[in-house]
């Protein structure tokens, strides 16, 4: 599963690769909702390789959760 987090006042987004797991998806959604509601000051996410990533809750512009199994097409045509 791919997680992308947009950060305010930054032209780049944070891309994190997570394990494909429905329970993990629900956990990530709950953590993001807690961060956006102000319940926690920092959103902590552990990636597929075990690295921890922290994002200050006040700096989160958007969050996109997607499947890593989607074809990523590059170029022209269908």
Buried (B, 14 or more C-beta within 10 A) or exposed (E): BBBEBBBEEEEEEBEBEBEEEEEBBEEBEEBBEEBBEEEEEEBEBEBEEEEEBEBEBEBBEEBEBEEEEEEEEEEEEE
